[in-house]
Amino acid sequence: MDITPPTQSVASLEGNSAARKNFYNAIAAHSMTPLWEVLHGLVPPSPTTPCQPAFWKYADVRPYLMQSGQLITAEEAVRRVLILENPGLRGQSSITQSLYAGLQVIMAGEIAPSHRHTQSALRFVVEGHGAYTSVDGERTQMKPGDFIITPSWTFHDHGHQGQVQVDAPVVWLDGLDIPMLRFFDAGFAENGTARQQEVTKPEGISSQRYGANMLPVRYTPPFGKTSPIFSYPYERTRDALHELETHADIDAWDGVKLRYVNPATGGSPMPTMATFMQRLPAGFAGKPYRQTDGAVFSVVEGSGSVSIEHKGKVWTFEFGPRDHFVIPSWHTAQLQSTQGCVLFSFSDRPVHQALGIHREERLS
Ligand code: GTQ
């Protein structure tokens, strides 16, 4: 058997570039393209996200939120939101490749009409009092620091019960899995038949039924893979973090960090998004870490800084209350706080975990 390799020399192969171009053009007409030209980018040695570290200072953002309140009503806008668009993903309404974030503002007396969609939503209340959200016939009051859920395909509307022209607007962070559902082409939506859905249940009933570390004996999940609790009030989260800071070990990377759970499963509150609250004690200088799930942060209390490093480039954001920032996938982050602070964050970690692709490195 002849095992001599093909005799074409490297030099003559290089002379092939015109022939290759012709070949690529020929196959392009048949909707084909050569893998060898793109292979390295398709399976990179480590994540190469276009998502950039980004920072929104609330003092810069707030005046625009208030201006939007003069330009359009919540009713006309349906949702009066300024999208926090990642500078590396402009035009895509995305804060990371898989996640959407925006700041929604509702003025006293306004209503954001009822609709539902397959996209899951989280609300993290940033400022103001008097707003509520209704989900599946139950109203939940929104207070600063509360984490509230809108499960996939449940009718929801928002409102502000304060006195028109008197009470301050309410602002919350919306976190949705919009880019993920767009990727999967699995988005459906419809409007409610009424502006506001009928309130059919007493306020707080879901917390009483599912939120006391107990479940009904014959529990069936009311919202599929999503937590049966709509509201995780800040009061309880804050107390837990405060006690843990005083009486438990402080993690060298995270400070004191808790994840919110679906009480029926112990898993994340929503199938696509994990949510966290952490406290950095005063004088905390965290060790560096990186993880595949890019994360969006909302600063609740206190101040500090985050330093983000990637491929020799460094970003440093000095943050205070109501500021927002993003740590992209596989960027090395280090948290620091002189005064102490509380940080809310969310990411697409449950999806990474479901797929068995989640990676985390805690560096020293
Ligand atoms: O409140 O239903 O920021 O449907 C984006 C899409 C909020 C909402 C957003 C939405 C909503």
Residues whose N, C-alpha, C, O or C-beta is under 5 A from the ligand:
A	BS01	GTQ	R79 V81 G102 D174
